[in-house]
Each structure stands twice: as structure tokens, then as C-alpha cells.
Amino acid sequence: MSNRIQKFGFLATLVLFTSLAFAQSQAERVQIQNPWVRLNAPGTQVTGAFMLLGNPSDKEIRLVKAESQIAKVTELHNHVNEGGVMKMRQVPLIAVPAKGEAALKPGSYHVMLIDLKAPLQEGGTVPITLEFEDGSTQIVHARVTRPTAEKHAH
């Protein structure tokens, strides 16, 4: 009987490690494309970061936090229409649907960088750490660019 128990324990351990090997964190599953940060206007200390978050998996992925060393405060934001006036609001998360995308773009969801610690340089990069609901993180290096009509369309 103890031989059976040992075999069962071995098989249970094997199944557990196999399933863990195939389990990916949300940060590993999300696909990030075209990350960029808007070059802030002279004299301003705020800007936004934008990118396309893709989710090829069968489960929703939730971005719950962003951090960057270049800003004292980093928040997830969205633009909302309140009585015909567009206003920016902090949001608790940005959901990336299963087999879908979430576009972080001007006039929509974005990462807000508040109280910049140093001037941004066009062509430079800004590291941003994205944190997902499962606690996993991914660092994105977003290029600092001037906003253009093309960027607003994405």
C-alpha cells in the first residue's frame, strides 16, 4: 500500500509542477506595443504615457498600477464626458479583455505622470513599471515624442 501512496504522491507532485510550468503571470501574457510618452510643454510638470496592451489569452488581464522614477506620482487615468465637458479621472484598473486589446491613447485610457522630477528629452526613454492584478510586473521603456495627429489616431 505504501508503494501506491508513493506513486500517487509522485504523480500529484508531477501534475502540480507541470501546471505551474504552463501557468503564466498576467505580465508574461500581456503584449505591449508602441509605448510612448508625450513630450510635455515647457513649464509643465505632467504628461501621459500611451501604448497598446494585447491579450492573446482566454482570461481578462487587469492593469492595476503603474510607477515611474521620473514622476513623484504615477496614476492610471481615463477621459470621461461629464455634461459635455471632457474631464480626466483616475481609475482603479484598466481591463484588457480576453483575446482583445486595450488602447492607452490620448483622449482615453492612459498612464498619467504627475510632478515630473526632471525635464523630458525628445527621443529619450522613460521606464514605466506596469503592475497587474496578480502582482506580476513588466517594465516598459516608452520613447518620449512630440504628439502628432498620427499618434492621436491610435
N, C-alpha and C positions, 0 to 999 in steps of 0.2 A: 504494500500500500504506500509506503513512503517513497518508493521509486515513482509511482504515479503522481504523487504530490510534487516531487521534484520536477518531473516533466511538465506538469501543469504550471508550476511557478516559473520555469524557464520560458514556456510558451507565452505566458501572460507578460513577462518582462520583455520578451521579443516584440510582442504586439505593441506594447507601450512605447518602446524606443523607436519602432518603425513609424508609428503615428506621430510621434514628436518630430522625427526627422522630416516628415512631409508637411507638418504644420508650419505655416509661415506667419510671421507677425504682419500687422497691417502696414507697417513701414516697408517691409520687404515686398508686399503685394502692390502697393501703390506705384504708379508710373508717373513721373513728373517731367513735363515738357515745357520748354521755353520760359524758364524763370527769369524775371527781370524786375528791377526796382526803378521807379520813376525818379529821374534827377530832380531834386527839389529846387524850387525857385529861390534865388538869393534872399537871404534874410529869414527864410522859413526853417523850422526845425521838425517838420513832419513830412512823411512821404508814404507811398504804398508799394507793396510788392505783389506781383501778379504771376500766375503760372496756370498750367492746365494739369489737373490731377486725374489720372486714369485708373480705373479699377477693373481689371480683367477677371476678377474672382466672382464667385457666386454669392458673396456676402457683402453687405454695405460696409464701407470703411468710413470712420469718422475722425476728422482732424479736430482736435480739441484745444490745441495750444500752439503758439509759435513764439520763439525767442530769438533775439539777435543782440550781439555785443555792441552793435553800433547805436542802439537806441536804449534810452532808460526804460521805456515801456513799449511792449510789442503786443498787439491785440488782433483778434480775428474780427473783421467788420463786414457789413453789408450796407448797401444803399437801399433805403425804403422810401416809398412815396407816401407822405403824410399830408393829406389835404391839398394835393397838387404841388407840394414842395418836396424835393428830394433831400433826404437827410441821411447822414451816416450814423450807423448804430453798431455797437459791439454785439457780437453773437457768441453763444457758448460753444458752438461747433459748426463745422462745415461738413455735410454728409456727401460722400461720393458713392452713388448708387452702384449696386452690383452690375457688372458688365456695362458700366457707364462712365461718365466724366463729370467733373465739377470744374467750371471755368472760373478762375480768380482773375477778374479783369476790371478795368475802370468802369465805374457805374454799377458794380455788382459786388460779389464777394471779393475780399482781398485781405492781405496782411497789412495792418497799419503799424508803421514805425514812428513812434512819438518821442519827441525831445532827443533829437539826434546828438550824439556825443562829439561828432566831428563832421566837417563838410564832406559831402559825397563827391566823387570824381567820376565824370562821364567815362565809360569804358572799364571802370573798376568793377570789382565784385563784392557782394555783400553776403556773408554766410548767415543763413537762417535755419534754425533747428525747428523742424515740424514734429509735434508730438501727437500721437494717435491715441484713440480710446483705450487700446490695450496696453498703453505705456511705452510702446516702441517709438523710436525716433529716427528721423532721417535728416541729414544736413544737406541743404540746397545752397548752391553758390549762384546767386542771382546777379546778372550783369546790370550795371547802372546805365540807363539810357534815357535820352530825351523822349517824351511822349510824342507819338506821331499818330496820324489818322489811321494808319495800318494797325498799330497796337490797340487803338480803341475799338477796332472792329473784331478783335479776337476775344 
